Amino acid sequence: MQNPFRIIKYVLRTEKGTTLEKENKYVFCVDKSANKVQIKEAIEYVYRVKVDEVNTSIMPGKMRRIRYKAGKTSDWKKAIVTLGKGQKINIA
C-alpha cells in the first residue's frame, strides 16, 4: 500500500459536501493515480472507520487568465466515500 497520507490530499468542505454528511458520505480530494481500493484502504487507515463504498470522478481543470496570458488549472480527482452504519468522521 502507498503512503495513505499521499493518497488523501484534503477533505472538500463545500455546500454539497456538508449536505452529503447527513447521508454518511464524505468528499475528499485524492491523488489522481489512486484507485478505489487504495482510497478505501487509506481512509480506513487514517480515520479508523469502516468504508462501504467509494465513488470517484475526475474533475476537469478550468481555464484561467492572468493579465494577458491564458492558462488552465490541472485536473484533479474527487472521491465520495460512504461509511458503514454508525461510523462517523469528526471533521472540525
PDB file of N, CA, C and O in Angstrom, chain B, residues numbered from 101:
ATOM      1  N   MET B 101       0.838  -1.189   0.000  1.00  0.00           N
ATOM      2  CA  MET B 101       0.000   0.000   0.000  1.00  0.00           C
ATOM      3  C   MET B 101       0.879   1.247   0.000  1.00  0.00           C
ATOM      4  O   MET B 101       1.882   1.317   0.710  1.00  0.00           O
ATOM      5  N   GLN B 102       0.484   2.226  -0.808  1.00  0.00           N
ATOM      6  CA  GLN B 102       1.188   3.507  -0.816  1.00  0.00           C
ATOM      7  C   GLN B 102       0.977   4.206   0.518  1.00  0.00           C
ATOM      8  O   GLN B 102       0.168   3.778   1.342  1.00  0.00           O
ATOM      9  N   ASN B 103       1.716   5.282   0.713  1.00  0.00           N
ATOM     10  CA  ASN B 103       1.530   6.092   1.902  1.00  0.00           C
ATOM     11  C   ASN B 103       0.115   6.678   1.873  1.00  0.00           C
ATOM     12  O   ASN B 103      -0.212   7.422   0.948  1.00  0.00           O
ATOM     13  N   PRO B 104      -0.738   6.361   2.866  1.00  0.00           N
ATOM     14  CA  PRO B 104      -2.121   6.851   2.836  1.00  0.00           C
ATOM     15  C   PRO B 104      -2.216   8.366   2.896  1.00  0.00           C
ATOM     16  O   PRO B 104      -3.209   8.941   2.448  1.00  0.00           O
ATOM     17  N   PHE B 105      -1.211   9.013   3.437  1.00  0.00           N
ATOM     18  CA  PHE B 105      -1.236  10.471   3.523  1.00  0.00           C
ATOM     19  C   PHE B 105      -0.884  11.123   2.183  1.00  0.00           C
ATOM     20  O   PHE B 105      -1.089  12.325   2.011  1.00  0.00           O
ATOM     21  N   ARG B 106      -0.362  10.350   1.240  1.00  0.00           N
ATOM     22  CA  ARG B 106      -0.147  10.843  -0.112  1.00  0.00           C
ATOM     23  C   ARG B 106      -1.376  10.629  -0.978  1.00  0.00           C
ATOM     24  O   ARG B 106      -1.600  11.363  -1.940  1.00  0.00           O
ATOM     25  N   ILE B 107      -2.173   9.623  -0.637  1.00  0.00           N
ATOM     26  CA  ILE B 107      -3.382   9.343  -1.411  1.00  0.00           C
ATOM     27  C   ILE B 107      -4.460  10.376  -1.082  1.00  0.00           C
ATOM     28  O   ILE B 107      -5.081  10.928  -1.990  1.00  0.00           O
ATOM     29  N   ILE B 108      -4.687  10.641   0.197  1.00  0.00           N
ATOM     30  CA  ILE B 108      -5.698  11.612   0.613  1.00  0.00           C
ATOM     31  C   ILE B 108      -5.029  12.977   0.707  1.00  0.00           C
ATOM     32  O   ILE B 108      -4.128  13.172   1.522  1.00  0.00           O
ATOM     33  N   LYS B 109      -5.463  13.918  -0.119  1.00  0.00           N
ATOM     34  CA  LYS B 109      -4.881  15.252  -0.077  1.00  0.00           C
ATOM     35  C   LYS B 109      -5.572  16.118   0.971  1.00  0.00           C
ATOM     36  O   LYS B 109      -4.918  16.660   1.862  1.00  0.00           O
ATOM     37  N   TYR B 110      -6.890  16.249   0.865  1.00  0.00           N
ATOM     38  CA  TYR B 110      -7.640  17.033   1.846  1.00  0.00           C
ATOM     39  C   TYR B 110      -9.136  16.732   1.723  1.00  0.00           C
ATOM     40  O   TYR B 110      -9.595  16.148   0.742  1.00  0.00           O
ATOM     41  N   VAL B 111      -9.871  17.145   2.742  1.00  0.00           N
ATOM     42  CA  VAL B 111     -11.329  16.996   2.753  1.00  0.00           C
ATOM     43  C   VAL B 111     -11.917  18.219   2.062  1.00  0.00           C
ATOM     44  O   VAL B 111     -11.507  19.348   2.332  1.00  0.00           O
ATOM     45  N   LEU B 112     -12.872  17.995   1.174  1.00  0.00           N
ATOM     46  CA  LEU B 112     -13.530  19.104   0.492  1.00  0.00           C
ATOM     47  C   LEU B 112     -14.669  19.617   1.355  1.00  0.00           C
ATOM     48  O   LEU B 112     -15.625  18.892   1.629  1.00  0.00           O
ATOM     49  N   ARG B 113     -14.566  20.852   1.777  1.00  0.00           N
ATOM     50  CA  ARG B 113     -15.595  21.478   2.602  1.00  0.00           C
ATOM     51  C   ARG B 113     -16.432  22.393   1.712  1.00  0.00           C
ATOM     52  O   ARG B 113     -16.178  23.595   1.633  1.00  0.00           O
ATOM     53  N   THR B 114     -17.420  21.823   1.050  1.00  0.00           N
ATOM     54  CA  THR B 114     -18.294  22.580   0.175  1.00  0.00           C
ATOM     55  C   THR B 114     -19.728  22.429   0.660  1.00  0.00           C
ATOM     56  O   THR B 114     -20.012  21.644   1.565  1.00  0.00           O
ATOM     57  N   GLU B 115     -20.612  23.180   0.056  1.00  0.00           N
ATOM     58  CA  GLU B 115     -22.026  23.094   0.434  1.00  0.00           C
ATOM     59  C   GLU B 115     -22.579  21.704   0.135  1.00  0.00           C
ATOM     60  O   GLU B 115     -23.327  21.143   0.936  1.00  0.00           O
ATOM     61  N   LYS B 116     -22.216  21.156  -1.009  1.00  0.00           N
ATOM     62  CA  LYS B 116     -22.670  19.812  -1.355  1.00  0.00           C
ATOM     63  C   LYS B 116     -22.088  18.783  -0.390  1.00  0.00           C
ATOM     64  O   LYS B 116     -22.777  17.848   0.018  1.00  0.00           O
ATOM     65  N   GLY B 117     -20.828  18.957  -0.031  1.00  0.00           N
ATOM     66  CA  GLY B 117     -20.182  18.021   0.880  1.00  0.00           C
ATOM     67  C   GLY B 117     -20.823  18.005   2.259  1.00  0.00           C
ATOM     68  O   GLY B 117     -20.941  16.944   2.871  1.00  0.00           O
ATOM     69  N   THR B 118     -21.236  19.161   2.755  1.00  0.00           N
ATOM     70  CA  THR B 118     -21.869  19.207   4.070  1.00  0.00           C
ATOM     71  C   THR B 118     -23.262  18.594   4.038  1.00  0.00           C
ATOM     72  O   THR B 118     -23.697  18.018   5.036  1.00  0.00           O
ATOM     73  N   THR B 119     -23.981  18.704   2.906  1.00  0.00           N
ATOM     74  CA  THR B 119     -25.290  18.064   2.827  1.00  0.00           C
ATOM     75  C   THR B 119     -25.148  16.542   2.707  1.00  0.00           C
ATOM     76  O   THR B 119     -26.017  15.801   3.165  1.00  0.00           O
ATOM     77  N   LEU B 120     -24.062  16.079   2.099  1.00  0.00           N
ATOM     78  CA  LEU B 120     -23.835  14.635   1.976  1.00  0.00           C
ATOM     79  C   LEU B 120     -23.468  13.993   3.311  1.00  0.00           C
ATOM     80  O   LEU B 120     -23.658  12.790   3.487  1.00  0.00           O
ATOM     81  N   GLU B 121     -22.946  14.776   4.254  1.00  0.00           N
ATOM     82  CA  GLU B 121     -22.577  14.227   5.559  1.00  0.00           C
ATOM     83  C   GLU B 121     -23.797  13.686   6.296  1.00  0.00           C
ATOM     84  O   GLU B 121     -23.664  12.792   7.132  1.00  0.00           O
ATOM     85  N   LYS B 122     -24.986  14.215   5.999  1.00  0.00           N
ATOM     86  CA  LYS B 122     -26.212  13.701   6.614  1.00  0.00           C
ATOM     87  C   LYS B 122     -26.504  12.282   6.145  1.00  0.00           C
ATOM     88  O   LYS B 122     -27.140  11.505   6.857  1.00  0.00           O
ATOM     89  N   GLU B 123     -26.036  11.946   4.940  1.00  0.00           N
ATOM     90  CA  GLU B 123     -26.215  10.603   4.387  1.00  0.00           C
ATOM     91  C   GLU B 123     -25.017   9.699   4.692  1.00  0.00           C
ATOM     92  O   GLU B 123     -24.899   8.605   4.140  1.00  0.00           O
ATOM     93  N   ASN B 124     -24.132  10.168   5.577  1.00  0.00           N
ATOM     94  CA  ASN B 124     -22.929   9.427   5.982  1.00  0.00           C
ATOM     95  C   ASN B 124     -21.936   9.288   4.825  1.00  0.00           C
ATOM     96  O   ASN B 124     -21.277   8.259   4.680  1.00  0.00           O
ATOM     97  N   LYS B 125     -21.839  10.343   4.001  1.00  0.00           N
ATOM     98  CA  LYS B 125     -20.895  10.380   2.892  1.00  0.00           C
ATOM     99  C   LYS B 125     -19.972  11.575   3.092  1.00  0.00           C
ATOM    100  O   LYS B 125     -20.398  12.637   3.547  1.00  0.00           O
ATOM    101  N   TYR B 126     -18.697  11.386   2.744  1.00  0.00           N
ATOM    102  CA  TYR B 126     -17.704  12.438   2.881  1.00  0.00           C
ATOM    103  C   TYR B 126     -16.962  12.593   1.568  1.00  0.00           C
ATOM    104  O   TYR B 126     -16.742  11.614   0.855  1.00  0.00           O
ATOM    105  N   VAL B 127     -16.570  13.839   1.241  1.00  0.00           N
ATOM    106  CA  VAL B 127     -15.942  14.144  -0.039  1.00  0.00           C
ATOM    107  C   VAL B 127     -14.473  14.495   0.208  1.00  0.00           C
ATOM    108  O   VAL B 127     -14.153  15.324   1.060  1.00  0.00           O
ATOM    109  N   PHE B 128     -13.589  13.846  -0.556  1.00  0.00           N
ATOM    110  CA  PHE B 128     -12.157  14.053  -0.421  1.00  0.00           C
ATOM    111  C   PHE B 128     -11.548  14.382  -1.769  1.00  0.00           C
ATOM    112  O   PHE B 128     -12.029  13.918  -2.803  1.00  0.00           O
ATOM    113  N   CYS B 129     -10.498  15.176  -1.763  1.00  0.00           N
ATOM    114  CA  CYS B 129      -9.644  15.350  -2.928  1.00  0.00           C
ATOM    115  C   CYS B 129      -8.518  14.338  -2.757  1.00  0.00           C
ATOM    116  O   CYS B 129      -7.825  14.331  -1.740  1.00  0.00           O
ATOM    117  N   VAL B 130      -8.344  13.482  -3.767  1.00  0.00           N
ATOM    118  CA  VAL B 130      -7.372  12.392  -3.654  1.00  0.00           C
ATOM    119  C   VAL B 130      -6.380  12.445  -4.807  1.00  0.00           C
ATOM    120  O   VAL B 130      -6.558  13.195  -5.767  1.00  0.00           O
ATOM    121  N   ASP B 131      -5.336  11.637  -4.695  1.00  0.00           N
ATOM    122  CA  ASP B 131      -4.323  11.539  -5.732  1.00  0.00           C
ATOM    123  C   ASP B 131      -4.959  11.028  -7.018  1.00  0.00           C
ATOM    124  O   ASP B 131      -5.754  10.088  -7.002  1.00  0.00           O
ATOM    125  N   LYS B 132      -4.601  11.651  -8.118  1.00  0.00           N
ATOM    126  CA  LYS B 132      -5.226  11.329  -9.403  1.00  0.00           C
ATOM    127  C   LYS B 132      -4.942   9.901  -9.857  1.00  0.00           C
ATOM    128  O   LYS B 132      -5.743   9.319 -10.589  1.00  0.00           O
ATOM    129  N   SER B 133      -3.831   9.335  -9.441  1.00  0.00           N
ATOM    130  CA  SER B 133      -3.472   7.984  -9.881  1.00  0.00           C
ATOM    131  C   SER B 133      -3.991   6.887  -8.950  1.00  0.00           C
ATOM    132  O   SER B 133      -3.807   5.705  -9.241  1.00  0.00           O
ATOM    133  N   ALA B 134      -4.638   7.255  -7.832  1.00  0.00           N
ATOM    134  CA  ALA B 134      -5.126   6.264  -6.869  1.00  0.00           C
ATOM    135  C   ALA B 134      -6.425   5.639  -7.356  1.00  0.00           C
ATOM    136  O   ALA B 134      -7.281   6.318  -7.923  1.00  0.00           O
ATOM    137  N   ASN B 135      -6.565   4.321  -7.125  1.00  0.00           N
ATOM    138  CA  ASN B 135      -7.813   3.657  -7.494  1.00  0.00           C
ATOM    139  C   ASN B 135      -8.717   3.552  -6.266  1.00  0.00           C
ATOM    140  O   ASN B 135      -8.345   3.981  -5.174  1.00  0.00           O
ATOM    141  N   LYS B 136      -9.916   2.974  -6.456  1.00  0.00           N
ATOM    142  CA  LYS B 136     -10.903   2.927  -5.387  1.00  0.00           C
ATOM    143  C   LYS B 136     -10.443   2.078  -4.201  1.00  0.00           C
ATOM    144  O   LYS B 136     -10.720   2.421  -3.051  1.00  0.00           O
ATOM    145  N   VAL B 137      -9.757   0.992  -4.467  1.00  0.00           N
ATOM    146  CA  VAL B 137      -9.284   0.120  -3.392  1.00  0.00           C
ATOM    147  C   VAL B 137      -8.243   0.844  -2.544  1.00  0.00           C
ATOM    148  O   VAL B 137      -8.278   0.761  -1.316  1.00  0.00           O
ATOM    149  N   GLN B 138      -7.331   1.544  -3.179  1.00  0.00           N
ATOM    150  CA  GLN B 138      -6.303   2.295  -2.443  1.00  0.00           C
ATOM    151  C   GLN B 138      -6.936   3.414  -1.622  1.00  0.00           C
ATOM    152  O   GLN B 138      -6.519   3.662  -0.491  1.00  0.00           O
ATOM    153  N   ILE B 139      -7.933   4.090  -2.179  1.00  0.00           N
ATOM    154  CA  ILE B 139      -8.610   5.164  -1.453  1.00  0.00           C
ATOM    155  C   ILE B 139      -9.331   4.599  -0.233  1.00  0.00           C
ATOM    156  O   ILE B 139      -9.277   5.184   0.849  1.00  0.00           O
ATOM    157  N   LYS B 140     -10.002   3.468  -0.405  1.00  0.00           N
ATOM    158  CA  LYS B 140     -10.712   2.828   0.706  1.00  0.00           C
ATOM    159  C   LYS B 140      -9.750   2.457   1.825  1.00  0.00           C
ATOM    160  O   LYS B 140     -10.025   2.735   2.992  1.00  0.00           O
ATOM    161  N   GLU B 141      -8.624   1.832   1.486  1.00  0.00           N
ATOM    162  CA  GLU B 141      -7.644   1.437   2.499  1.00  0.00           C
ATOM    163  C   GLU B 141      -7.057   2.656   3.205  1.00  0.00           C
ATOM    164  O   GLU B 141      -6.830   2.625   4.415  1.00  0.00           O
ATOM    165  N   ALA B 142      -6.811   3.725   2.455  1.00  0.00           N
ATOM    166  CA  ALA B 142      -6.228   4.930   3.055  1.00  0.00           C
ATOM    167  C   ALA B 142      -7.199   5.590   4.022  1.00  0.00           C
ATOM    168  O   ALA B 142      -6.792   6.012   5.104  1.00  0.00           O
ATOM    169  N   ILE B 143      -8.470   5.689   3.660  1.00  0.00           N
ATOM    170  CA  ILE B 143      -9.472   6.294   4.547  1.00  0.00           C
ATOM    171  C   ILE B 143      -9.630   5.450   5.809  1.00  0.00           C
ATOM    172  O   ILE B 143      -9.709   5.992   6.912  1.00  0.00           O
ATOM    173  N   GLU B 144      -9.677   4.140   5.656  1.00  0.00           N
ATOM    174  CA  GLU B 144      -9.816   3.264   6.824  1.00  0.00           C
ATOM    175  C   GLU B 144      -8.603   3.362   7.734  1.00  0.00           C
ATOM    176  O   GLU B 144      -8.745   3.301   8.956  1.00  0.00           O
ATOM    177  N   TYR B 145      -7.412   3.513   7.162  1.00  0.00           N
ATOM    178  CA  TYR B 145      -6.195   3.606   7.971  1.00  0.00           C
ATOM    179  C   TYR B 145      -6.109   4.942   8.701  1.00  0.00           C
ATOM    180  O   TYR B 145      -5.814   4.978   9.896  1.00  0.00           O
ATOM    181  N   VAL B 146      -6.361   6.030   7.999  1.00  0.00           N
ATOM    182  CA  VAL B 146      -6.185   7.360   8.590  1.00  0.00           C
ATOM    183  C   VAL B 146      -7.282   7.680   9.603  1.00  0.00           C
ATOM    184  O   VAL B 146      -6.985   8.175  10.691  1.00  0.00           O
ATOM    185  N   TYR B 147      -8.545   7.407   9.266  1.00  0.00           N
ATOM    186  CA  TYR B 147      -9.663   7.822  10.113  1.00  0.00           C
ATOM    187  C   TYR B 147     -10.218   6.707  10.997  1.00  0.00           C
ATOM    188  O   TYR B 147     -11.111   6.961  11.805  1.00  0.00           O
ATOM    189  N   ARG B 148      -9.714   5.483  10.865  1.00  0.00           N
ATOM    190  CA  ARG B 148     -10.143   4.350  11.686  1.00  0.00           C
ATOM    191  C   ARG B 148     -11.662   4.136  11.613  1.00  0.00           C
ATOM    192  O   ARG B 148     -12.337   4.039  12.638  1.00  0.00           O
ATOM    193  N   VAL B 149     -12.181   4.065  10.389  1.00  0.00           N
ATOM    194  CA  VAL B 149     -13.601   3.827  10.147  1.00  0.00           C
ATOM    195  C   VAL B 149     -13.754   2.698   9.140  1.00  0.00           C
ATOM    196  O   VAL B 149     -12.780   2.301   8.500  1.00  0.00           O
ATOM    197  N   LYS B 150     -14.954   2.183   8.996  1.00  0.00           N
ATOM    198  CA  LYS B 150     -15.268   1.141   8.021  1.00  0.00           C
ATOM    199  C   LYS B 150     -15.922   1.800   6.812  1.00  0.00           C
ATOM    200  O   LYS B 150     -16.969   2.437   6.934  1.00  0.00           O
ATOM    201  N   VAL B 151     -15.303   1.643   5.646  1.00  0.00           N
ATOM    202  CA  VAL B 151     -15.805   2.238   4.407  1.00  0.00           C
ATOM    203  C   VAL B 151     -16.628   1.195   3.656  1.00  0.00           C
ATOM    204  O   VAL B 151     -16.177   0.071   3.439  1.00  0.00           O
ATOM    205  N   ASP B 152     -17.843   1.583   3.263  1.00  0.00           N
ATOM    206  CA  ASP B 152     -18.704   0.692   2.491  1.00  0.00           C
ATOM    207  C   ASP B 152     -18.489   0.855   0.993  1.00  0.00           C
ATOM    208  O   ASP B 152     -18.417  -0.134   0.264  1.00  0.00           O
ATOM    209  N   GLU B 153     -18.388   2.090   0.533  1.00  0.00           N
ATOM    210  CA  GLU B 153     -18.356   2.336  -0.906  1.00  0.00           C
ATOM    211  C   GLU B 153     -17.527   3.572  -1.209  1.00  0.00           C
ATOM    212  O   GLU B 153     -17.482   4.516  -0.421  1.00  0.00           O
ATOM    213  N   VAL B 154     -16.863   3.553  -2.375  1.00  0.00           N
ATOM    214  CA  VAL B 154     -16.088   4.707  -2.849  1.00  0.00           C
ATOM    215  C   VAL B 154     -16.498   5.002  -4.283  1.00  0.00           C
ATOM    216  O   VAL B 154     -16.437   4.131  -5.151  1.00  0.00           O
ATOM    217  N   ASN B 155     -16.916   6.237  -4.522  1.00  0.00           N
ATOM    218  CA  ASN B 155     -17.224   6.704  -5.874  1.00  0.00           C
ATOM    219  C   ASN B 155     -16.212   7.783  -6.234  1.00  0.00           C
ATOM    220  O   ASN B 155     -15.963   8.691  -5.441  1.00  0.00           O
ATOM    221  N   THR B 156     -15.631   7.691  -7.419  1.00  0.00           N
ATOM    222  CA  THR B 156     -14.623   8.655  -7.830  1.00  0.00           C
ATOM    223  C   THR B 156     -15.028   9.333  -9.132  1.00  0.00           C
ATOM    224  O   THR B 156     -15.797   8.793  -9.927  1.00  0.00           O
ATOM    225  N   SER B 157     -14.489  10.528  -9.326  1.00  0.00           N
ATOM    226  CA  SER B 157     -14.676  11.224 -10.595  1.00  0.00           C
ATOM    227  C   SER B 157     -13.491  12.162 -10.807  1.00  0.00           C
ATOM    228  O   SER B 157     -12.963  12.746  -9.861  1.00  0.00           O
ATOM    229  N   ILE B 158     -13.093  12.291 -12.054  1.00  0.00           N
ATOM    230  CA  ILE B 158     -12.030  13.212 -12.423  1.00  0.00           C
ATOM    231  C   ILE B 158     -12.675  14.557 -12.732  1.00  0.00           C
ATOM    232  O   ILE B 158     -13.526  14.659 -13.615  1.00  0.00           O
ATOM    233  N   MET B 159     -12.268  15.577 -12.006  1.00  0.00           N
ATOM    234  CA  MET B 159     -12.801  16.919 -12.220  1.00  0.00           C
ATOM    235  C   MET B 159     -11.872  17.655 -13.178  1.00  0.00           C
ATOM    236  O   MET B 159     -10.676  17.771 -12.909  1.00  0.00           O
ATOM    237  N   PRO B 160     -12.405  18.153 -14.289  1.00  0.00           N
ATOM    238  CA  PRO B 160     -11.541  18.830 -15.257  1.00  0.00           C
ATOM    239  C   PRO B 160     -11.091  20.195 -14.745  1.00  0.00           C
ATOM    240  O   PRO B 160     -11.809  20.866 -14.004  1.00  0.00           O
ATOM    241  N   GLY B 161      -9.892  20.588 -15.156  1.00  0.00           N
ATOM    242  CA  GLY B 161      -9.378  21.898 -14.790  1.00  0.00           C
ATOM    243  C   GLY B 161     -10.127  22.995 -15.519  1.00  0.00           C
ATOM    244  O   GLY B 161     -10.818  22.744 -16.506  1.00  0.00           O
ATOM    245  N   LYS B 162      -9.983  24.211 -15.025  1.00  0.00           N
ATOM    246  CA  LYS B 162     -10.698  25.343 -15.609  1.00  0.00           C
ATOM    247  C   LYS B 162      -9.730  26.286 -16.308  1.00  0.00           C
ATOM    248  O   LYS B 162      -8.549  26.365 -15.967  1.00  0.00           O
ATOM    249  N   MET B 163     -10.248  26.981 -17.272  1.00  0.00           N
ATOM    250  CA  MET B 163      -9.449  27.998 -17.958  1.00  0.00           C
ATOM    251  C   MET B 163      -9.363  29.224 -17.052  1.00  0.00           C
ATOM    252  O   MET B 163     -10.373  29.679 -16.515  1.00  0.00           O
ATOM    253  N   ARG B 164      -8.167  29.750 -16.887  1.00  0.00           N
ATOM    254  CA  ARG B 164      -7.937  30.945 -16.075  1.00  0.00           C
ATOM    255  C   ARG B 164      -7.085  31.918 -16.880  1.00  0.00           C
ATOM    256  O   ARG B 164      -6.327  31.519 -17.764  1.00  0.00           O
ATOM    257  N   ARG B 165      -7.223  33.189 -16.562  1.00  0.00           N
ATOM    258  CA  ARG B 165      -6.430  34.192 -17.243  1.00  0.00           C
ATOM    259  C   ARG B 165      -5.745  35.073 -16.206  1.00  0.00           C
ATOM    260  O   ARG B 165      -6.386  35.572 -15.281  1.00  0.00           O
ATOM    261  N   ILE B 166      -4.456  35.255 -16.367  1.00  0.00           N
ATOM    262  CA  ILE B 166      -3.691  36.153 -15.512  1.00  0.00           C
ATOM    263  C   ILE B 166      -3.125  37.234 -16.422  1.00  0.00           C
ATOM    264  O   ILE B 166      -2.248  36.975 -17.246  1.00  0.00           O
ATOM    265  N   ARG B 167      -3.632  38.435 -16.262  1.00  0.00           N
ATOM    266  CA  ARG B 167      -3.312  39.565 -17.135  1.00  0.00           C
ATOM    267  C   ARG B 167      -3.598  39.211 -18.582  1.00  0.00           C
ATOM    268  O   ARG B 167      -4.761  39.077 -18.962  1.00  0.00           O
ATOM    269  N   TYR B 168      -2.581  39.059 -19.386  1.00  0.00           N
ATOM    270  CA  TYR B 168      -2.793  38.824 -20.810  1.00  0.00           C
ATOM    271  C   TYR B 168      -2.536  37.381 -21.215  1.00  0.00           C
ATOM    272  O   TYR B 168      -2.684  37.044 -22.389  1.00  0.00           O
ATOM    273  N   LYS B 169      -2.156  36.521 -20.277  1.00  0.00           N
ATOM    274  CA  LYS B 169      -1.878  35.123 -20.606  1.00  0.00           C
ATOM    275  C   LYS B 169      -3.009  34.229 -20.131  1.00  0.00           C
ATOM    276  O   LYS B 169      -3.514  34.375 -19.018  1.00  0.00           O
ATOM    277  N   ALA B 170      -3.393  33.307 -20.992  1.00  0.00           N
ATOM    278  CA  ALA B 170      -4.414  32.335 -20.626  1.00  0.00           C
ATOM    279  C   ALA B 170      -3.743  31.026 -20.225  1.00  0.00           C
ATOM    280  O   ALA B 170      -2.689  30.673 -20.754  1.00  0.00           O
ATOM    281  N   GLY B 171      -4.350  30.324 -19.306  1.00  0.00           N
ATOM    282  CA  GLY B 171      -3.803  29.050 -18.866  1.00  0.00           C
ATOM    283  C   GLY B 171      -4.927  28.154 -18.379  1.00  0.00           C
ATOM    284  O   GLY B 171      -6.100  28.518 -18.456  1.00  0.00           O
ATOM    285  N   LYS B 172      -4.568  26.996 -17.885  1.00  0.00           N
ATOM    286  CA  LYS B 172      -5.558  26.032 -17.422  1.00  0.00           C
ATOM    287  C   LYS B 172      -5.079  25.438 -16.113  1.00  0.00           C
ATOM    288  O   LYS B 172      -3.912  25.064 -15.988  1.00  0.00           O
ATOM    289  N   THR B 173      -5.972  25.348 -15.135  1.00  0.00           N
ATOM    290  CA  THR B 173      -5.623  24.667 -13.894  1.00  0.00           C
ATOM    291  C   THR B 173      -5.618  23.166 -14.159  1.00  0.00           C
ATOM    292  O   THR B 173      -6.247  22.697 -15.107  1.00  0.00           O
ATOM    293  N   SER B 174      -4.919  22.425 -13.335  1.00  0.00           N
ATOM    294  CA  SER B 174      -4.779  20.998 -13.583  1.00  0.00           C
ATOM    295  C   SER B 174      -6.042  20.237 -13.183  1.00  0.00           C
ATOM    296  O   SER B 174      -6.823  20.692 -12.348  1.00  0.00           O
ATOM    297  N   ASP B 175      -6.221  19.076 -13.796  1.00  0.00           N
ATOM    298  CA  ASP B 175      -7.323  18.189 -13.451  1.00  0.00           C
ATOM    299  C   ASP B 175      -7.063  17.584 -12.072  1.00  0.00           C
ATOM    300  O   ASP B 175      -5.910  17.464 -11.657  1.00  0.00           O
ATOM    301  N   TRP B 176      -8.121  17.204 -11.363  1.00  0.00           N
ATOM    302  CA  TRP B 176      -7.980  16.590 -10.050  1.00  0.00           C
ATOM    303  C   TRP B 176      -9.057  15.534  -9.861  1.00  0.00           C
ATOM    304  O   TRP B 176     -10.047  15.502 -10.591  1.00  0.00           O
ATOM    305  N   LYS B 177      -8.854  14.673  -8.874  1.00  0.00           N
ATOM    306  CA  LYS B 177      -9.770  13.555  -8.636  1.00  0.00           C
ATOM    307  C   LYS B 177     -10.524  13.770  -7.335  1.00  0.00           C
ATOM    308  O   LYS B 177      -9.943  14.131  -6.312  1.00  0.00           O
ATOM    309  N   LYS B 178     -11.828  13.542  -7.394  1.00  0.00           N
ATOM    310  CA  LYS B 178     -12.701  13.672  -6.235  1.00  0.00           C
ATOM    311  C   LYS B 178     -13.227  12.292  -5.865  1.00  0.00           C
ATOM    312  O   LYS B 178     -13.607  11.513  -6.739  1.00  0.00           O
ATOM    313  N   ALA B 179     -13.249  11.991  -4.572  1.00  0.00           N
ATOM    314  CA  ALA B 179     -13.775  10.717  -4.088  1.00  0.00           C
ATOM    315  C   ALA B 179     -14.885  10.980  -3.082  1.00  0.00           C
ATOM    316  O   ALA B 179     -14.700  11.725  -2.119  1.00  0.00           O
ATOM    317  N   ILE B 180     -16.049  10.359  -3.313  1.00  0.00           N
ATOM    318  CA  ILE B 180     -17.156  10.423  -2.363  1.00  0.00           C
ATOM    319  C   ILE B 180     -17.182   9.073  -1.648  1.00  0.00           C
ATOM    320  O   ILE B 180     -17.430   8.033  -2.258  1.00  0.00           O
ATOM    321  N   VAL B 181     -16.920   9.115  -0.343  1.00  0.00           N
ATOM    322  CA  VAL B 181     -16.756   7.902   0.457  1.00  0.00           C
ATOM    323  C   VAL B 181     -17.991   7.708   1.326  1.00  0.00           C
ATOM    324  O   VAL B 181     -18.372   8.596   2.088  1.00  0.00           O
ATOM    325  N   THR B 182     -18.613   6.536   1.206  1.00  0.00           N
ATOM    326  CA  THR B 182     -19.760   6.181   2.041  1.00  0.00           C
ATOM    327  C   THR B 182     -19.268   5.286   3.171  1.00  0.00           C
ATOM    328  O   THR B 182     -18.639   4.255   2.937  1.00  0.00           O
ATOM    329  N   LEU B 183     -19.569   5.701   4.407  1.00  0.00           N
ATOM    330  CA  LEU B 183     -19.137   4.946   5.580  1.00  0.00           C
ATOM    331  C   LEU B 183     -20.191   3.942   5.989  1.00  0.00           C
ATOM    332  O   LEU B 183     -21.354   4.038   5.596  1.00  0.00           O
ATOM    333  N   GLY B 184     -19.761   2.967   6.794  1.00  0.00           N
ATOM    334  CA  GLY B 184     -20.689   1.969   7.315  1.00  0.00           C
ATOM    335  C   GLY B 184     -21.632   2.582   8.319  1.00  0.00           C
ATOM    336  O   GLY B 184     -21.423   3.698   8.795  1.00  0.00           O
ATOM    337  N   LYS B 185     -22.675   1.837   8.636  1.00  0.00           N
ATOM    338  CA  LYS B 185     -23.689   2.318   9.581  1.00  0.00           C
ATOM    339  C   LYS B 185     -23.066   2.535  10.957  1.00  0.00           C
ATOM    340  O   LYS B 185     -22.364   1.666  11.474  1.00  0.00           O
ATOM    341  N   GLY B 186     -23.326   3.693  11.539  1.00  0.00           N
ATOM    342  CA  GLY B 186     -22.794   4.018  12.853  1.00  0.00           C
ATOM    343  C   GLY B 186     -21.392   4.610  12.828  1.00  0.00           C
ATOM    344  O   GLY B 186     -20.883   4.998  13.880  1.00  0.00           O
ATOM    345  N   GLN B 187     -20.752   4.693  11.669  1.00  0.00           N
ATOM    346  CA  GLN B 187     -19.413   5.253  11.547  1.00  0.00           C
ATOM    347  C   GLN B 187     -19.512   6.763  11.305  1.00  0.00           C
ATOM    348  O   GLN B 187     -20.487   7.238  10.723  1.00  0.00           O
ATOM    349  N   LYS B 188     -18.512   7.505  11.749  1.00  0.00           N
ATOM    350  CA  LYS B 188     -18.521   8.949  11.582  1.00  0.00           C
ATOM    351  C   LYS B 188     -17.090   9.474  11.584  1.00  0.00           C
ATOM    352  O   LYS B 188     -16.237   8.977  12.321  1.00  0.00           O
ATOM    353  N   ILE B 189     -16.836  10.475  10.757  1.00  0.00           N
ATOM    354  CA  ILE B 189     -15.538  11.145  10.729  1.00  0.00           C
ATOM    355  C   ILE B 189     -15.738  12.514  11.343  1.00  0.00           C
ATOM    356  O   ILE B 189     -16.606  13.269  10.905  1.00  0.00           O
ATOM    357  N   ASN B 190     -14.946  12.846  12.354  1.00  0.00           N
ATOM    358  CA  ASN B 190     -15.051  14.149  13.005  1.00  0.00           C
ATOM    359  C   ASN B 190     -14.161  15.135  12.259  1.00  0.00           C
ATOM    360  O   ASN B 190     -12.940  15.130  12.418  1.00  0.00           O
ATOM    361  N   ILE B 191     -14.779  15.974  11.454  1.00  0.00           N
ATOM    362  CA  ILE B 191     -14.056  16.979  10.676  1.00  0.00           C
ATOM    363  C   ILE B 191     -14.347  18.336  11.302  1.00  0.00           C
ATOM    364  O   ILE B 191     -15.482  18.811  11.268  1.00  0.00           O
ATOM    365  N   ALA B 192     -13.340  18.946  11.862  1.00  0.00           N
ATOM    366  CA  ALA B 192     -13.537  20.238  12.516  1.00  0.00           C
ATOM    367  C   ALA B 192     -12.936  21.365  11.730  1.00  0.00           C
ATOM    368  O   ALA B 192     -13.017  22.520  12.147  1.00  0.00           O
TER     369      ALA B 192
END
